Amino acid sequence: MTRRRTAFTLVELLIVVVVLGILAAIAIPKFKNTKGKGYAASVKTDLRNLATAEESFFYSNSHYTSALDSVPYKGSPGVVITVQEATTTGWSADGTHPLAYPLKCAVFMGNATPLAPATTEGVLACQ
């Protein structure tokens, strides 16, 4: 009595590997784009939180501040926020994330000099 073994052929295994490769080629770029959107959302959220903190500071002190330690603000990991100008009449700031290159967001309030890409007072803009 002879036993017959059943197994996958080399062609069948090759087809499975090719299909998995095609699926991976489609999924990986979409995953990278999703991570970039998450980093962009972190930058936008941090700038909005900074806006709230700056207005709170102004309410108490009658001027804005460029020292982030002076305001009740804590940024997200990896996000770099820089207050470019802070006077008694306005403030401006920009934000980036090193993993979301070349993303740059900015916002300004009052009579502060607008930072590109922000063109309208109080409206957060990104490029």
N, C-alpha and C positions, 0 to 999 in steps of 0.2 A: 504494500500500500504506500503510495507516494503522497506526500503532503504538498499542497500547492500554496505558496506564500503570496499574499497580496500586499502590495505596497504602491506608493505613488511613483509615477515615472519621472524621469528627469525633466521632461517637457512640462508636465503638470506643475512641478515645483518651480520651474523657470517662469511660467505664467503667473504664479502667485507672487513671486518676487517682483516681477515687472509691475503688476497691479499695485502692490504696496509702494513701490517707488513712485508711481504716478500720484497716488494719494498723498504721499509725503511731500512731493514737489508742489502740490496745490496747497496743503495745509500750512507749511512752514512760513511762507510770506504773509499769509493772513494772520498767523500768530504774532509775527514781528510787528505788524501794523496795529494789532490790538494792544501790545505792550506800549507802543509809541503813543497811542491815544490815552492810555492810563497815565503816562508821564505828563502829557499835556494837561490832563485834568488836574493833576497835582499842582502844576505851576499856576493854573488859573485859580484854583481854590486858595492857594497860598496868597496870591495877590488880592483876592477878595477879602480874605481874613485880615491882611495887612491894612486894607482900606478901612475896615471896621475899627481896627486898633488905632489907626492914625486919627480917625474922627473922634474916637473916645479920648485919646490923648489931648486933642485940640480943645475939646469941651472942658477939660480940667485945667489946661495950662495956657490957653489962648495962643498957642503956636504949634506947628507940626515939628516932628523930630526925625532926624536921619539915623538916630541910634536905635537899632532894633531891640536892644536890651531895655530901652525905656518904655516900650509899649507891651501890652499883654498879647504877645504874638509868638507862636511857635511854628516853625516851618516844617514841611514834610522832609523825610530823608532824601538827600540828593538834590533838592531844589535850591537854587542859588538866587536869592532875592537881594537886590541892591536899590536902596533909596538914593536916587540921583540928586534930588533937590528937596529941601524942606525949609519953608520960611513961615512967616506969620500969615501969608496969603495963599499958600498952596503947597503941594508936594507932588513928586513924580517918582515912580519906581519901575524897574523892569525885573523880569524873572526868566531863568532858563533851567534846563535840566540836562546834565551832560550825556545822558543816554537817549535823549529825545532830539538830538542834533538834526537839523539846524533850527529848532524851535526857539523863538524869543517872543515873550509877551510883555506888554507894558500898559500902564495906566497912569493918568495924572488927574489932579483935582485943583480947582481954584486957578490962580494965576501962574502956576508952575509951567515951565517950558515943556511942551509936549515931547514925548519920546516916541520915536518910530517903533512899532507900527500904530500906536494910539494917535488918533486924530480928533476925537471928541472927548470932552471933559467927562470923567467918571465912567467911560465905557472901556472895558478891557478889550484889548486887541492883540492878536497873535499873528505871526507870520512863519 
